[in-house]
Amino acid sequence: MATELDRYIVWTFSQECPIPEDVDKMLIPGETAVCAYRTIRDIAIFTSKRIIVRDAQGITGKKVEVYTLPYSSINMYSTENAGTFDVNSEVELWTKAGHIKINLSPKCKIRKLDKVLANAILSE
């Protein structure tokens, strides 16, 4: 039986994409969308205050679950660039909610995401 500390979530981002126009409805005053990444059907938006993941569900994808991870809940993170035989880069987040691993395809720039996270986490 898994406890909250044992949670391990894995997301795979295939490429950076335009920030969805409707995300503005979710932002609070003073919060800005910085960048967005696409998975197969989902999208992750990195803002100045949090990570928002929109998880499309069901056959049509019309049902959407939204996850919000405030940067303030991140205790530590690491980034690993791709190597010769390992073409994916990785980001790992240790949070109050558990451990999150993000795999990045070669189309995603790991150092850009590293800078977004550092700016958001270390500026608090």
Phi and psi in degrees as GROMACS dihedral restraints (atoms count N, CA, C in turn):
[ dihedral_restraints ]
;  ai    aj    ak    al  type     phi  dphi    fc
    3     4     5     6     1   -82.9    20    10
    4     5     6     7     1   139.2    20    10
    6     7     8     9     1   -99.8    20    10
    7     8     9    10     1   174.8    20    10
    9    10    11    12     1   -59.9    20    10
   10    11    12    13     1   -34.0    20    10
   12    13    14    15     1   -72.6    20    10
   13    14    15    16     1   -19.7    20    10
   15    16    17    18     1   -90.0    20    10
   16    17    18    19     1    -4.2    20    10
   18    19    20    21     1   -62.6    20    10
   19    20    21    22     1   138.4    20    10
   21    22    23    24     1  -139.8    20    10
   22    23    24    25     1   112.9    20    10
   24    25    26    27     1  -110.0    20    10
   25    26    27    28     1   138.8    20    10
   27    28    29    30     1  -123.3    20    10
   28    29    30    31     1   127.5    20    10
   30    31    32    33     1  -119.0    20    10
   31    32    33    34     1   147.3    20    10
   33    34    35    36     1  -124.2    20    10
   34    35    36    37     1   117.6    20    10
   36    37    38    39     1   -97.3    20    10
   37    38    39    40     1   126.1    20    10
   39    40    41    42     1   -89.7    20    10
   40    41    42    43     1   -34.1    20    10
   42    43    44    45     1  -167.6    20    10
   43    44    45    46     1   157.4    20    10
   45    46    47    48     1   -72.1    20    10
   46    47    48    49     1   147.8    20    10
   48    49    50    51     1  -141.7    20    10
   49    50    51    52     1   168.5    20    10
   51    52    53    54     1   -63.0    20    10
   52    53    54    55     1   148.3    20    10
   54    55    56    57     1   -71.0    20    10
   55    56    57    58     1   127.0    20    10
   57    58    59    60     1   -60.9    20    10
   58    59    60    61     1   139.7    20    10
   60    61    62    63     1   -64.1    20    10
   61    62    63    64     1   -33.3    20    10
   63    64    65    66     1   -77.7    20    10
   64    65    66    67     1    -3.1    20    10
   66    67    68    69     1   -68.5    20    10
   67    68    69    70     1   -24.0    20    10
   69    70    71    72     1   -57.5    20    10
   70    71    72    73     1   -29.6    20    10
   72    73    74    75     1   -66.4    20    10
   73    74    75    76     1   -21.1    20    10
   75    76    77    78     1   -94.1    20    10
   76    77    78    79     1   -14.1    20    10
   78    79    80    81     1   -83.2    20    10
   79    80    81    82     1   147.5    20    10
   81    82    83    84     1   -92.6    20    10
   82    83    84    85     1   164.4    20    10
   84    85    86    87     1   -55.5    20    10
   85    86    87    88     1   133.2    20    10
   87    88    89    90     1    88.1    20    10
   88    89    90    91     1    -9.1    20    10
   90    91    92    93     1   -94.1    20    10
   91    92    93    94     1   136.7    20    10
   93    94    95    96     1  -127.7    20    10
   94    95    96    97     1   146.7    20    10
   96    97    98    99     1   -79.4    20    10
   97    98    99   100     1   133.5    20    10
   99   100   101   102     1  -103.3    20    10
  100   101   102   103     1   -48.8    20    10
  102   103   104   105     1  -160.5    20    10
  103   104   105   106     1   167.0    20    10
  105   106   107   108     1  -141.1    20    10
  106   107   108   109     1   150.1    20    10
  108   109   110   111     1  -132.0    20    10
  109   110   111   112     1   142.6    20    10
  111   112   113   114     1  -100.0    20    10
  112   113   114   115     1   140.3    20    10
  114   115   116   117     1  -102.9    20    10
  115   116   117   118     1  -155.1    20    10
  117   118   119   120     1   -65.4    20    10
  118   119   120   121     1   -52.3    20    10
  120   121   122   123     1  -122.1    20    10
  121   122   123   124     1    -9.8    20    10
  123   124   125   126     1  -107.5    20    10
  124   125   126   127     1   175.2    20    10
  126   127   128   129     1  -144.0    20    10
  127   128   129   130     1   142.2    20    10
  129   130   131   132     1  -117.0    20    10
  130   131   132   133     1   128.3    20    10
  132   133   134   135     1  -113.5    20    10
  133   134   135   136     1   126.3    20    10
  135   136   137   138     1   -98.6    20    10
  136   137   138   139     1   120.8    20    10
  138   139   140   141     1  -108.9    20    10
  139   140   141   142     1  -175.0    20    10
  141   142   143   144     1   -74.9    20    10
  142   143   144   145     1   -11.0    20    10
  144   145   146   147     1  -125.5    20    10
  145   146   147   148     1   -18.0    20    10
  147   148   149   150     1  -163.6    20    10
  148   149   150   151     1   172.4    20    10
  150   151   152   153     1  -108.4    20    10
  151   152   153   154     1   128.3    20    10
  153   154   155   156     1  -113.4    20    10
  154   155   156   157     1   124.5    20    10
  156   157   158   159     1  -115.9    20    10
  157   158   159   160     1   121.0    20    10
  159   160   161   162     1   -99.2    20    10
  160   161   162   163     1   113.9    20    10
  162   163   164   165     1  -104.0    20    10
  163   164   165   166     1   104.0    20    10
  165   166   167   168     1   -73.3    20    10
  166   167   168   169     1   134.5    20    10
  168   169   170   171     1  -125.7    20    10
  169   170   171   172     1   162.2    20    10
  171   172   173   174     1    79.0    20    10
  172   173   174   175     1   176.8    20    10
  174   175   176   177     1   -65.9    20    10
  175   176   177   178     1   -42.7    20    10
  177   178   179   180     1   -85.6    20    10
  178   179   180   181     1   -20.0    20    10
  180   181   182   183     1    77.4    20    10
  181   182   183   184     1    10.1    20    10
  183   184   185   186     1   -75.3    20    10
  184   185   186   187     1   -26.9    20    10
  186   187   188   189     1   -82.7    20    10
  187   188   189   190     1   126.0    20    10
  189   190   191   192     1  -127.8    20    10
  190   191   192   193     1   127.5    20    10
  192   193   194   195     1  -102.4    20    10
  193   194   195   196     1   135.6    20    10
  195   196   197   198     1  -113.8    20    10
  196   197   198   199     1   125.7    20    10
  198   199   200   201     1  -104.8    20    10
  199   200   201   202     1   138.6    20    10
  201   202   203   204     1  -124.4    20    10
  202   203   204   205     1   126.4    20    10
  204   205   206   207     1  -120.2    20    10
  205   206   207   208     1   102.1    20    10
  207   208   209   210     1   -65.4    20    10
  208   209   210   211     1   140.3    20    10
  210   211   212   213     1   -59.9    20    10
  211   212   213   214     1   -27.0    20    10
  213   214   215   216     1   -65.0    20    10
  214   215   216   217     1   -17.3    20    10
  216   217   218   219     1   -89.7    20    10
  217   218   219   220     1    -2.4    20    10
  219   220   221   222     1   -86.9    20    10
  220   221   222   223     1   119.6    20    10
  222   223   224   225     1   -85.6    20    10
  223   224   225   226     1   -35.3    20    10
  225   226   227   228     1  -161.0    20    10
  226   227   228   229     1   154.2    20    10
  228   229   230   231     1  -146.9    20    10
  229   230   231   232     1   158.9    20    10
  231   232   233   234     1  -137.8    20    10
  232   233   234   235     1   153.2    20    10
  234   235   236   237     1  -128.7    20    10
  235   236   237   238     1   146.8    20    10
  237   238   239   240     1  -136.9    20    10
  238   239   240   241     1   121.5    20    10
  240   241   242   243     1   -77.5    20    10
  241   242   243   244     1   163.4    20    10
  243   244   245   246     1   -68.9    20    10
  244   245   246   247     1   152.9    20    10
  246   247   248   249     1  -113.6    20    10
  247   248   249   250     1  -165.5    20    10
  249   250   251   252     1   -66.4    20    10
  250   251   252   253     1   -46.4    20    10
  252   253   254   255     1  -100.7    20    10
  253   254   255   256     1   -17.6    20    10
  255   256   257   258     1  -105.9    20    10
  256   257   258   259     1   102.6    20    10
  258   259   260   261     1   -81.3    20    10
  259   260   261   262     1   -13.5    20    10
  261   262   263   264     1   -93.7    20    10
  262   263   264   265     1   142.5    20    10
  264   265   266   267     1   -92.5    20    10
  265   266   267   268     1   164.0    20    10
  267   268   269   270     1  -138.6    20    10
  268   269   270   271     1   145.8    20    10
  270   271   272   273     1  -124.9    20    10
  271   272   273   274     1   133.7    20    10
  273   274   275   276     1  -122.3    20    10
  274   275   276   277     1   134.1    20    10
  276   277   278   279     1  -119.2    20    10
  277   278   279   280     1   127.2    20    10
  279   280   281   282     1  -103.0    20    10
  280   281   282   283     1   115.9    20    10
  282   283   284   285     1  -125.1    20    10
  283   284   285   286     1   172.2    20    10
  285   286   287   288     1   -64.6    20    10
  286   287   288   289     1   -23.6    20    10
  288   289   290   291     1   -90.0    20    10
  289   290   291   292     1   -11.8    20    10
  291   292   293   294     1   137.6    20    10
  292   293   294   295     1  -164.3    20    10
  294   295   296   297     1  -102.2    20    10
  295   296   297   298     1   130.0    20    10
  297   298   299   300     1  -123.0    20    10
  298   299   300   301     1   130.2    20    10
  300   301   302   303     1  -115.1    20    10
  301   302   303   304     1   131.8    20    10
  303   304   305   306     1  -118.1    20    10
  304   305   306   307     1   118.1    20    10
  306   307   308   309     1   -91.6    20    10
  307   308   309   310     1   134.9    20    10
  309   310   311   312     1  -117.6    20    10
  310   311   312   313     1   127.7    20    10
  312   313   314   315     1   -68.6    20    10
  313   314   315   316     1   167.2    20    10
  315   316   317   318     1   -60.3    20    10
  316   317   318   319     1   -18.1    20    10
  318   319   320   321     1   -74.3    20    10
  319   320   321   322     1   -15.2    20    10
  321   322   323   324     1   -96.6    20    10
  322   323   324   325     1   137.2    20    10
  324   325   326   327     1   -91.9    20    10
  325   326   327   328     1   108.5    20    10
  327   328   329   330     1   -61.5    20    10
  328   329   330   331     1   -39.7    20    10
  330   331   332   333     1   -70.0    20    10
  331   332   333   334     1   -29.8    20    10
  333   334   335   336     1   -65.1    20    10
  334   335   336   337     1   -46.8    20    10
  336   337   338   339     1   -66.0    20    10
  337   338   339   340     1   -37.3    20    10
  339   340   341   342     1   -58.3    20    10
  340   341   342   343     1   -43.1    20    10
  342   343   344   345     1   -69.2    20    10
  343   344   345   346     1   -38.5    20    10
  345   346   347   348     1   -60.8    20    10
  346   347   348   349     1   -47.3    20    10
  348   349   350   351     1   -64.2    20    10
  349   350   351   352     1   -47.4    20    10
  351   352   353   354     1   -59.5    20    10
  352   353   354   355     1   -44.6    20    10
  354   355   356   357     1   -62.5    20    10
  355   356   357   358     1   -42.5    20    10
  357   358   359   360     1   -72.4    20    10
  358   359   360   361     1   -43.3    20    10
  360   361   362   363     1   -76.4    20    10
  361   362   363   364     1   -44.2    20    10
  363   364   365   366     1   -81.8    20    10
  364   365   366   367     1   -13.2    20    10
  366   367   368   369     1   -86.5    20    10
  367   368   369   370     1    -8.7    20    10
